[in-house]
Amino acid sequence: MRTYTNMTWPDDPYRTGQQLYRRPVPRLAAFTAERTAADGRPGPAAVAIVYLPLHRTQAMSVTEQTLTFGFRAASTDDAAEAHGLAAVADLDLMQARRHAAVLAGHLLAGDLAALRQAGGAAALRGLAAVEHEWAARGQATGRAATFDCGLDLPGAPPLELACQQAGIAVGPGGSWRGGDRPAGRQAAALAVERALMIALVCARHQGRYDWTGTLLIGQVMAATTWDCLPWPGAAASGAPASPDTVDGRADVAPQWPAGT
């Protein structure tokens, strides 16, 4: 199993261990899983979570150049390592449930059930808690508000249509969509892109983010993840994602926009 992130502290994305008194900046977290394994059997092949910074009182206006986000992803080609993916997802969802302002997904219940099954007998409290609460999505005292883009948007549109309605253009970064889905490392890139799409759709629907015209998701992904993730045609033979990263991680923290 390999992990990829652009955060210096991926195990503490909300910096709760770093800030004893100051309130952490609110985050919108979006989670997704790719469930097509390399051998074609159903099962988790990659998981990803994306973090968008939120302003406490108003919508944030962004462009392709100013939008920044944090992410962590994990992938595997070996079905025997699926429990490791479940463990990564469990930690990320446990933290998001407790510390995020909003936790978003797209038809997430199926992904959660598949990950819990892949985890076997392990105690996956985060996955179990989020799966249990997902049926009654909305505001929750002391926990993240939950939102499913595949169920809670008017008309329950597919994710690609929801992106069009929100003014988000899915570019060449998703060029494999509709064909053979990549496995392993490239599945991680697809999962991060999909999680970002979910996060932005949710953020705009809830009035948390705004932009003029059409937001090009490919440009946002290229600007933030070019040195952290393998893309189609890159690292296909098992080479590192970038010579400037270690295990797909850039040793810098994401630069959150000012005023959050």
C-alpha positions in Angstrom: 0.0 0.0 0.0 1.2 3.5 -0.8 0.0 6.8 0.6 0.1 10.3 -0.9 -0.4 13.6 0.7 0.5 17.3 0.4 0.2 17.9 4.2 3.1 17.9 6.6 0.9 16.4 9.4 -1.5 14.1 7.5 -2.5 12.3 10.7 -3.5 15.6 12.3 -5.1 17.6 9.4 -7.1 19.8 11.8 -4.0 20.7 13.8 -5.8 19.8 17.0 -2.5 18.7 18.6 -0.8 21.9 17.6 -3.3 24.5 18.8 -4.1 24.4 22.5 -6.3 27.5 22.7 -6.9 29.1 19.3 -9.9 27.6 17.5 -8.7 25.6 14.5 -9.7 26.9 11.0 -13.0 25.2 10.0 -12.7 22.6 7.2 -15.0 20.9 4.7 -13.8 17.3 4.3 -14.9 15.2 1.3 -14.2 11.4 1.2 -14.4 8.9 -1.6 -13.2 5.4 -2.5 -12.4 3.7 -5.7 -13.8 0.2 -5.7 -12.4 -1.3 -8.8 -9.3 -3.5 -8.0 -6.5 -4.2 -10.4 -7.7 -7.8 -11.1 -11.2 -6.6 -11.9 -12.8 -7.9 -8.7 -15.0 -5.5 -6.7 -13.2 -4.2 -3.8 -11.4 -1.0 -2.5 -8.4 0.0 -4.6 -7.9 3.5 -3.4 -9.3 6.0 -0.8 -9.0 9.7 -0.6 -10.0 12.6 1.6 -9.8 16.3 0.6 -9.9 19.3 3.0 -11.2 22.7 2.0 -10.6 25.6 4.3 -13.8 27.6 5.2 -14.4 31.2 6.2 -16.3 31.3 9.5 -18.9 33.9 8.3 -18.9 34.3 4.6 -18.4 32.6 1.2 -14.8 32.4 -0.1 -14.3 33.6 -3.7 -11.7 31.5 -5.5 -10.1 30.9 -8.9 -8.0 28.1 -10.3 -4.9 30.1 -9.1 -6.1 30.8 -5.6 -8.0 27.6 -4.6 -5.9 25.4 -2.4 -6.8 22.2 -0.6 -5.1 19.5 1.5 -5.5 15.8 0.7 -4.5 12.3 1.7 -4.9 9.2 -0.5 -3.9 5.6 -0.3 -3.9 2.9 -2.9 -3.0 -0.8 -3.4 -2.9 -3.4 -6.2 -3.0 -6.2 -3.7 -6.3 -7.4 -2.3 -4.5 -8.7 0.7 -3.7 -5.1 1.7 -7.3 -3.9 1.5 -7.4 -3.8 5.3 -4.7 -1.2 5.2 -6.9 1.0 3.0 -9.8 0.5 5.5 -7.5 1.6 8.4 -6.5 4.8 6.6 -10.1 5.6 5.8 -11.2 4.8 9.3 -8.7 7.3 10.8 -9.6 10.1 8.3 -13.3 9.6 8.8 -13.0 9.4 12.6 -11.2 12.8 12.6 -13.6 14.4 10.1 -16.6 13.3 12.1 -15.3 15.0 15.2 -13.4 18.0 13.8 -14.7 19.0 10.3 -17.4 21.5 9.9 -18.9 19.5 7.0 -18.3 15.9 5.9 -19.3 15.3 2.2 -19.5 12.2 0.0 -21.3 10.9 -3.0 -23.5 7.8 -2.5 -21.1 7.1 0.3 -22.9 4.4 2.1 -21.8 1.7 -0.4 -18.2 2.8 -0.1 -18.3 2.7 3.7 -19.8 -0.8 3.7 -17.2 -2.1 1.3 -14.4 -0.7 3.3 -15.7 -2.2 6.6 -15.9 -5.5 4.9 -12.4 -5.2 3.6 -11.2 -4.4 7.1 -12.3 -7.8 8.4 -12.4 -8.2 12.1 -10.6 -4.9 12.9 -12.3 -2.4 15.1 -13.1 0.4 12.6 -14.9 2.8 14.8 -14.8 5.8 12.3 -16.2 3.8 9.4 -18.9 2.3 11.6 -19.9 5.6 13.1 -20.1 7.5 9.8 -22.0 4.6 8.1 -24.5 4.5 11.0 -25.1 8.3 10.8 -25.1 8.7 7.1 -28.8 7.6 6.7 -29.8 10.6 8.9 -27.6 13.2 7.3 -27.7 16.9 8.3 -26.6 19.0 11.3 -25.3 17.2 14.4 -24.4 18.7 17.7 -20.7 18.3 18.4 -20.0 16.5 15.1 -19.6 17.4 11.4 -22.7 18.2 9.4 -23.0 15.6 6.7 -24.0 16.0 3.0 -24.3 13.4 0.2 -24.0 15.0 -3.3 -25.7 11.9 -4.8 -28.8 12.2 -2.5 -29.1 15.7 -1.1 -28.8 17.9 -4.2 -32.1 18.7 -6.0 -32.9 16.0 -8.4 -30.1 13.8 -7.1 -27.9 14.3 -10.3 -24.9 12.2 -11.1 -21.7 13.8 -9.9 -20.6 14.9 -13.4 -23.9 16.7 -13.9 -23.7 18.2 -10.4 -20.4 19.6 -11.4 -21.8 21.2 -14.6 -24.6 22.7 -12.6 -22.1 24.1 -10.1 -19.9 25.6 -12.8 -17.1 23.1 -12.5 -15.5 21.7 -15.7 -13.9 18.3 -15.5 -10.9 18.5 -17.7 -8.2 16.1 -19.1 -7.3 14.9 -15.6 -10.3 12.6 -15.8 -9.7 11.5 -19.4 -9.9 7.8 -18.4 -13.4 8.3 -17.1 -15.8 6.0 -18.9 -13.1 3.5 -20.0 -10.8 1.2 -18.1 -10.3 2.5 -14.6 -6.7 2.7 -13.4 -5.5 0.6 -10.5 -3.1 1.2 -7.7 -1.2 4.5 -7.8 -3.3 6.0 -10.6 -6.5 5.1 -8.8 -5.3 7.3 -6.0 -5.1 10.3 -8.4 -8.6 9.6 -9.6 -9.9 9.3 -6.0 -8.4 12.7 -5.1 -9.9 14.3 -8.1 -13.3 12.9 -7.4 -13.1 13.9 -3.7 -12.2 17.5 -4.8 -15.2 17.5 -7.1 -17.5 16.4 -4.3 -16.0 19.0 -1.9 -16.5 21.9 -4.4 -20.0 20.9 -5.3 -20.9 20.8 -1.6 -19.2 24.0 -0.9 -20.9 25.9 -3.6 -24.3 24.4 -2.9 -24.0 25.5 0.7 -22.8 29.0 -0.1 -19.4 28.4 1.4 -17.4 28.9 -1.9 -18.0 31.0 -5.0 -16.3 31.7 -8.3 -16.9 33.5 -11.5 -17.6 31.5 -14.7 -16.4 27.9 -14.9 -13.8 26.5 -12.5 -11.4 24.2 -14.3 -10.8 21.2 -12.1 -7.9 20.0 -14.1 -6.0 23.3 -13.5 -6.7 23.1 -9.8 -5.4 19.5 -9.6 -2.3 20.3 -11.6 -1.4 23.3 -9.5 -1.8 21.5 -6.2 -1.0 17.8 -6.8 1.5 17.7 -9.7 4.4 16.7 -7.5 2.4 14.5 -5.1 0.4 12.1 -7.3 1.0 9.8 -10.3 -1.1 10.6 -13.3 -1.8 8.4 -16.3 1.4 7.7 -18.1 3.5 8.8 -15.1 5.1 6.3 -12.7 3.4 3.5 -14.7 6.4 1.3 -14.2 6.6 1.8 -10.5 8.8 4.9 -10.5 8.2 7.5 -7.7 5.5 10.1 -8.3 8.1 12.8 -8.5 11.8 13.0 -7.8 11.0 15.8 -5.3 8.7 13.7 -3.1 9.1 10.8 -0.8 6.3 8.2 -0.9 4.2 10.7 -2.9 4.4 13.4 -0.1 5.6 16.9 -0.5 7.3 18.1 2.7 5.3 21.3 2.9 2.0 22.2 4.5 -0.9 23.4 2.2 -1.0 27.2 2.1 -4.5 28.0 3.3 -6.0 31.3 1.9 -5.8 34.3 4.2 -8.9 35.4 6.1 -10.1 32.0 7.1 
